[in-house]
Amino acid sequence: MTEQQTSILYYLLPENDAEWVMMARKKLNINQMELALMSGVHNSVISRIENGNISCNDQVRKVLIRELKKKLGQSTSPLFKKAHGSCK
């Protein structure tokens, strides 16, 4: 990924947990049930995160970051530095 692509993605980062989880899940092309199975969290929890009812927990965040790293073939830390702090 070029520096220009990275900077564009930085400005497209979501401002809250709900947007971050939904955006990451869609980037991975998985549904809520698949994310639930991958993270060991019930699918209703994923739904509640995406609806903004609860905050993202570390378990879900780690799975999404790990899978995004695999898919992108690189470190995702610069891409998610803004969202990382909000998703706890």
C-alpha distances in whole Angstrom, upper triangle without the diagonal:
4,7,8,6,7,10,11,10,13,15,15,16,19,22,24,24,25,22,20,21,22,18,17,20,19,15,17,19,22,25,27,29,27,25,29,29,26,27,31,31,33,32,34,32,29,31,32,29,27,31,31,34,32,30,27,28,26,27,25,22,22,22,19,17,17,17,13,12,14,12,9,10,9,11,11,13,11,11,14,16,18,19,20,23,24,24,27
4,5,5,6,9,10,11,12,15,16,17,20,23,25,26,27,24,22,24,24,20,20,23,22,18,20,23,25,28,30,33,30,28,32,33,30,30,34,34,36,35,37,35,32,33,35,31,30,33,32,36,34,31,29,30,29,29,28,25,24,25,22,19,21,20,17,16,18,16,12,13,12,13,13,15,12,12,16,17,19,20,21,24,25,26,29
4,5,5,6,9,10,11,13,14,16,19,22,24,25,27,23,21,24,24,21,20,23,23,19,22,24,27,30,31,34,31,29,33,34,31,31,34,35,37,35,37,35,32,33,34,31,29,32,31,35,34,30,28,30,28,29,28,24,24,25,22,20,21,22,18,17,19,18,14,15,13,13,13,14,10,11,14,15,17,19,20,22,24,24,27
4,5,5,6,9,10,11,13,15,18,21,24,25,26,23,21,24,24,20,20,23,22,19,22,24,27,29,31,34,32,30,33,35,32,32,35,35,37,36,37,35,32,33,34,31,29,31,31,34,33,31,29,31,29,31,29,25,26,26,23,21,23,23,19,19,21,19,16,17,16,16,15,16,13,12,15,16,17,19,21,23,24,25,28
4,5,5,6,9,10,11,13,16,19,22,22,23,20,18,20,20,17,17,20,18,15,18,20,23,26,27,30,28,26,30,31,28,29,32,32,34,32,34,32,29,30,31,28,26,29,28,32,31,28,26,28,27,28,26,23,23,23,20,18,20,20,16,16,18,16,13,15,13,14,13,14,11,10,13,15,16,17,19,22,22,23,26
4,5,5,6,9,10,11,14,17,19,20,22,18,16,19,19,16,15,19,18,15,18,20,23,25,26,29,27,25,28,30,27,27,30,30,32,31,32,30,27,28,29,26,24,27,27,30,29,26,24,25,24,25,23,20,20,21,18,16,18,18,14,14,17,15,12,14,12,11,10,11,8,7,10,11,13,14,16,18,19,20,23
4,5,5,7,9,10,14,16,19,20,22,19,17,20,20,17,17,21,20,17,20,23,25,27,28,31,30,27,30,32,29,29,32,32,34,32,33,31,28,29,30,26,25,27,26,30,29,26,24,26,25,27,25,22,23,24,21,18,21,21,17,17,20,19,16,18,15,15,13,13,9,8,11,12,12,14,16,18,19,20,24
4,5,5,7,9,13,15,18,20,20,17,16,19,19,15,16,19,18,16,19,21,23,25,27,30,28,26,29,31,29,29,32,31,33,31,32,30,27,28,29,25,23,26,25,29,28,26,24,26,26,27,25,22,23,24,20,19,21,21,17,18,21,19,16,18,17,16,14,15,12,10,12,14,13,15,17,19,20,21,24
4,5,5,6,10,13,15,17,17,14,12,15,15,12,12,16,15,12,15,18,20,22,23,26,25,22,26,27,25,25,28,28,29,27,29,27,23,24,25,22,20,23,22,26,25,22,21,23,22,24,21,18,19,20,16,15,18,17,14,15,17,16,13,16,14,14,11,12,10,7,9,11,11,12,14,17,17,17,21
4,5,5,9,11,14,15,17,14,12,15,16,13,13,17,17,15,18,20,22,24,24,28,26,23,26,28,26,25,29,28,30,28,29,27,24,25,25,22,20,23,22,25,24,21,20,22,21,23,21,18,19,20,17,15,18,19,15,16,19,18,15,18,15,14,11,11,8,6,7,8,8,9,12,14,14,16,19
4,5,8,10,13,16,17,13,13,16,16,13,15,18,18,16,19,21,23,25,25,29,28,25,28,30,28,27,31,29,31,29,29,27,24,25,25,22,20,22,21,24,24,22,21,23,23,25,23,20,22,23,19,18,21,21,18,19,22,20,18,21,19,18,15,14,12,9,10,11,9,11,14,15,15,17,21
4,6,9,12,14,14,11,10,14,13,10,12,15,14,13,16,18,20,21,22,25,24,22,25,27,25,25,28,27,28,26,27,25,22,22,22,19,17,19,19,22,22,20,19,22,22,23,21,18,20,21,17,17,20,19,16,18,20,18,16,20,18,17,14,15,13,10,10,12,10,10,14,16,15,16,20
4,7,9,11,12,9,7,11,11,9,10,14,13,12,15,18,19,20,20,23,23,20,22,25,23,22,25,24,25,24,24,22,19,20,20,17,15,17,16,20,19,17,15,18,18,20,17,15,17,18,14,14,17,17,14,16,19,18,16,19,17,16,12,12,11,8,7,9,7,7,10,12,11,12,16
4,6,8,8,5,5,9,9,8,10,13,13,13,16,17,18,19,18,22,21,19,21,24,22,21,24,22,23,21,21,19,16,17,17,13,12,14,13,16,16,14,13,16,17,19,16,14,17,18,14,14,18,18,15,18,21,19,18,21,20,18,15,15,14,11,9,11,8,7,10,12,10,10,14
4,7,9,7,7,11,12,11,13,16,16,17,19,21,21,21,20,24,24,21,22,25,24,22,25,23,24,22,22,19,17,18,17,13,13,14,12,15,15,12,13,16,17,19,17,15,18,19,17,17,20,21,18,20,24,22,21,24,23,20,17,16,15,13,11,11,8,7,10,10,8,10,13
4,6,6,6,9,10,11,12,14,16,17,18,20,20,19,18,21,21,18,19,23,22,19,22,19,20,19,18,16,14,14,13,10,10,11,8,11,11,9,9,13,14,17,14,13,16,17,15,16,19,20,18,20,23,22,22,25,23,21,17,17,17,15,12,13,10,7,10,10,6,7,10
4,6,5,6,8,10,10,12,14,15,16,18,17,17,15,18,18,15,16,19,18,16,18,16,17,16,15,12,11,12,10,7,7,9,7,10,8,6,6,9,11,13,11,9,13,14,12,13,17,17,16,19,21,21,21,23,22,20,16,16,17,15,12,13,11,8,9,10,6,5,8
4,6,5,6,8,10,11,12,14,16,16,15,14,12,16,17,14,15,18,18,16,18,15,16,14,13,11,9,9,8,5,4,6,5,9,8,8,8,11,14,15,12,11,15,15,13,15,18,18,17,20,22,21,21,24,24,22,18,19,20,17,14,16,14,11,12,13,10,9,11
4,6,5,6,8,10,10,12,14,15,15,14,13,17,18,15,17,20,19,18,20,18,19,16,16,15,12,12,12,9,7,9,8,12,12,11,10,14,16,17,14,12,16,16,13,14,18,17,15,19,21,19,19,23,22,20,17,17,18,15,12,15,13,9,12,14,11,10,13
4,6,5,6,8,10,11,12,14,14,14,13,17,17,13,16,19,17,16,19,17,18,16,17,15,12,13,13,10,8,11,11,14,13,11,9,12,13,14,11,9,13,13,10,11,14,14,12,15,18,16,16,19,18,17,13,14,14,12,9,12,10,7,9,11,9,8,11
4,5,5,6,8,10,11,12,11,11,10,13,13,10,12,15,14,12,15,13,15,13,14,11,8,10,11,8,7,10,10,13,12,10,8,10,12,12,8,8,11,11,8,10,13,12,11,15,17,16,16,19,19,18,14,15,17,14,11,14,13,10,11,13,11,9,11
4,6,5,6,9,10,10,10,9,9,13,13,10,13,16,15,14,17,15,16,13,14,13,9,9,11,9,6,9,11,13,13,13,11,14,15,15,11,11,14,13,10,13,15,14,13,16,18,16,17,20,20,20,16,18,19,15,14,17,16,12,14,16,14,12,15
4,6,5,6,9,10,11,11,12,15,15,12,15,18,16,16,19,18,19,16,17,16,13,13,15,12,10,13,13,17,16,15,13,16,17,17,13,12,15,14,10,12,15,13,11,14,16,14,14,18,18,17,14,16,16,12,11,15,14,11,13,16,14,13,16
4,5,5,6,9,9,11,11,14,13,10,13,16,14,13,17,16,18,16,17,16,12,14,16,13,11,15,15,18,17,15,12,14,14,14,11,9,11,10,7,8,11,9,7,11,13,11,12,15,15,14,11,13,14,11,10,14,14,11,12,15,14,12,15
4,5,5,6,6,7,8,11,9,7,11,13,11,12,15,14,15,13,15,14,10,12,14,12,10,14,15,17,17,16,13,15,15,14,10,11,12,10,7,10,12,9,9,13,13,12,13,16,17,17,14,17,18,15,14,17,17,14,15,18,17,14,16
4,5,5,6,8,10,13,11,10,14,16,14,15,18,18,18,15,17,17,13,14,16,14,12,15,17,19,19,18,16,18,19,18,14,14,16,14,11,13,15,12,11,14,15,12,13,17,18,18,16,18,19,16,15,19,19,16,17,20,19,17,20
4,5,8,10,13,15,13,12,16,17,15,16,20,19,20,18,20,19,16,17,19,17,14,18,19,22,21,20,17,19,19,18,15,14,15,13,10,11,13,10,8,11,12,9,10,13,15,15,13,16,16,13,13,17,17,15,16,20,19,17,20
4,6,9,11,13,10,10,13,14,12,14,17,17,18,16,19,18,15,16,19,17,15,19,20,23,22,20,17,18,18,17,13,13,14,11,8,10,11,7,7,10,10,7,10,13,14,15,13,16,18,15,15,18,19,17,17,21,20,18,20
4,7,10,12,10,10,14,14,13,15,18,18,19,16,19,19,15,16,19,18,15,18,21,23,23,22,19,20,21,19,16,16,17,14,11,14,14,11,11,14,13,10,13,16,18,19,17,20,21,18,18,22,22,19,20,24,23,20,22
4,7,8,6,7,10,11,10,12,15,15,15,12,15,15,12,13,17,15,14,17,19,21,20,20,17,18,19,17,13,15,16,12,10,14,14,11,11,15,14,12,15,18,19,20,18,21,23,20,19,22,23,20,20,23,22,19,21
4,6,5,6,9,10,11,12,14,13,13,10,12,13,10,10,14,14,12,14,17,18,18,18,16,18,19,17,13,15,17,14,12,16,16,13,14,18,17,16,18,21,23,23,21,23,25,22,21,24,24,21,21,24,22,19,21
4,5,5,6,9,10,10,12,10,9,6,9,9,6,7,11,10,9,12,14,15,15,15,13,15,16,14,11,14,15,13,12,15,16,14,15,19,19,18,20,23,24,24,21,23,25,22,20,23,23,20,20,22,20,17,18
4,5,5,6,9,10,10,9,8,5,9,10,8,9,13,13,13,15,17,18,17,18,16,16,18,15,12,15,17,14,13,17,17,15,17,20,20,19,22,24,26,25,23,25,28,25,23,26,26,23,23,25,23,20,20
4,5,5,6,9,10,10,10,8,12,13,10,12,15,15,14,17,19,20,19,19,16,17,17,14,12,14,15,11,11,15,15,12,14,17,16,16,19,21,22,23,21,23,26,23,22,25,25,22,22,24,23,19,20
4,5,5,6,8,8,9,8,11,10,8,10,13,12,12,15,17,18,16,16,13,13,14,11,8,11,11,8,8,12,12,10,12,15,15,15,17,19,20,20,18,20,23,20,18,21,22,18,18,20,19,16,17
4,6,5,6,5,5,5,8,8,7,10,12,12,12,15,17,17,15,15,12,12,13,10,8,12,13,10,11,14,14,13,15,18,18,18,21,23,24,23,21,23,25,23,21,24,24,20,19,22,20,16,17
4,6,5,7,8,8,12,12,10,13,16,15,16,19,20,20,19,19,16,15,15,12,10,14,14,10,12,15,14,13,16,18,17,18,21,22,24,23,22,24,27,25,23,26,26,23,22,24,23,19,19
4,6,8,10,10,14,13,11,15,17,16,16,20,21,21,19,18,15,14,13,10,9,11,11,7,9,12,11,9,13,15,14,15,18,19,20,20,19,20,24,22,20,23,24,21,19,22,21,18,18
4,5,9,10,13,11,10,13,15,13,15,18,18,19,16,15,12,10,10,6,6,9,8,6,8,11,11,11,13,15,15,16,19,20,21,20,18,19,23,21,19,21,22,19,17,19,19,15,14
4,7,9,12,10,11,14,15,15,16,19,20,19,17,16,13,12,12,8,8,12,12,9,12,15,14,14,17,19,19,20,23,24,24,23,22,23,26,25,22,24,25,22,20,22,21,17,16
4,6,8,7,7,11,11,11,13,16,16,15,13,13,11,10,11,8,7,11,12,11,12,15,16,16,18,20,20,21,24,25,26,24,22,23,26,24,22,24,24,20,19,20,19,15,14
4,5,5,7,9,10,11,13,15,16,15,13,14,13,12,14,12,10,14,16,14,15,18,19,18,20,23,23,23,26,28,28,27,25,26,29,27,24,26,26,22,22,23,21,18,17
4,5,5,6,9,10,11,12,14,14,13,14,13,13,15,13,11,14,16,14,14,18,19,17,19,22,22,22,25,27,28,27,24,26,28,26,23,26,25,22,21,23,21,17,18
4,5,5,6,9,10,10,12,11,11,13,12,13,16,15,13,16,18,17,17,20,21,20,22,25,25,25,27,30,30,29,26,27,30,27,24,27,26,22,22,23,20,17,17
4,5,5,6,9,10,11,9,8,10,9,10,13,12,10,13,15,14,14,18,19,19,20,23,24,24,26,28,28,27,24,24,27,25,22,24,23,19,19,20,17,14,14
4,5,5,6,9,10,10,9,10,8,10,12,11,8,11,14,12,12,15,17,16,17,20,21,20,22,25,25,24,21,22,24,22,19,21,21,17,17,18,16,13,13
4,5,5,6,9,9,9,11,11,13,16,15,12,14,17,16,15,18,20,19,19,23,24,23,25,27,28,27,24,25,26,24,21,23,22,19,19,20,18,15,16
4,5,5,6,5,6,8,9,11,15,15,12,14,18,17,16,19,21,21,21,24,26,25,27,29,29,28,25,25,27,24,21,23,22,18,19,19,16,14,14
4,5,5,6,5,6,6,9,12,13,10,11,15,14,13,16,18,18,18,21,23,22,24,26,26,24,21,21,23,21,17,19,18,14,15,15,12,10,11
4,5,8,8,9,9,12,15,15,12,13,16,15,13,16,19,18,18,21,22,21,22,26,25,24,21,21,23,20,17,19,18,14,16,17,14,12,14
4,6,8,10,11,14,17,18,15,16,19,19,17,20,23,22,21,25,26,25,26,29,29,28,24,25,26,23,20,22,20,17,18,19,15,14,16
4,6,7,9,13,16,17,15,15,19,19,17,19,22,22,22,25,27,26,26,29,29,27,23,23,24,22,19,20,18,15,16,16,12,12,13
4,7,10,12,16,17,15,16,20,20,19,21,24,24,24,27,29,28,29,32,31,29,26,26,27,25,22,23,21,17,18,18,14,13,14
4,7,9,13,14,12,13,17,17,17,19,22,22,22,25,27,27,28,30,29,27,24,23,25,23,20,21,19,16,16,15,12,10,10
4,6,10,12,10,10,14,15,14,16,19,20,20,22,24,24,25,27,26,24,21,20,22,20,16,17,16,12,12,12,9,7,6
4,7,8,7,7,10,11,11,12,15,16,16,18,21,21,22,24,23,21,18,17,19,18,14,15,15,11,10,11,8,5,5
4,6,6,6,9,10,11,12,14,16,17,18,20,21,22,24,23,21,18,17,20,19,16,16,16,13,11,11,10,7,5
4,6,5,6,9,10,10,12,14,15,16,18,20,21,22,20,18,16,15,18,18,14,15,16,13,10,11,11,8,6
4,6,5,6,9,10,11,12,14,16,17,18,20,21,20,18,17,17,20,19,16,17,18,15,13,14,14,10,9
4,6,5,6,9,10,11,12,14,16,16,18,20,19,18,15,16,19,17,14,16,17,14,12,14,13,9,9
4,6,5,6,9,10,11,12,14,15,16,18,17,15,12,12,15,14,11,13,13,10,8,11,10,7,8
4,5,5,6,9,10,11,12,14,15,16,15,13,11,12,15,14,12,13,15,13,10,12,13,10,10
4,6,5,6,8,10,11,12,14,15,15,14,12,14,17,16,14,16,18,15,13,16,16,12,13
4,5,5,6,9,10,10,12,14,14,13,10,12,15,13,11,14,15,12,11,14,14,11,13
4,5,5,6,9,10,10,12,11,9,7,9,12,10,9,11,13,11,9,13,14,11,13
4,6,5,6,9,10,10,10,9,9,11,14,13,12,14,17,15,13,16,17,15,16
4,5,5,6,9,10,11,11,10,13,15,14,13,16,18,16,15,18,19,16,17
4,5,5,6,8,9,9,7,10,12,10,10,14,16,14,13,17,17,15,17
4,5,5,6,5,6,6,9,11,10,11,14,16,15,14,18,19,17,19
4,6,5,7,9,10,13,15,14,15,18,20,19,17,21,22,20,21
4,6,8,10,10,14,15,13,15,18,20,18,18,22,22,20,22
4,5,8,8,12,12,11,13,16,18,17,17,21,22,20,23
4,7,9,12,13,13,15,17,20,19,19,22,24,22,24
4,6,9,10,10,12,14,17,17,16,20,22,20,22
4,6,7,8,10,11,15,15,13,16,19,18,19
4,6,5,6,8,11,11,10,14,15,14,17
4,5,5,6,9,10,8,11,14,13,15
4,6,5,8,10,10,12,15,15,18
4,6,8,9,9,12,14,14,17
4,5,5,6,9,10,10,13
4,6,5,7,9,11,13
4,6,6,8,10,13
4,6,5,6,10
4,6,6,8
4,6,7
4,6
4
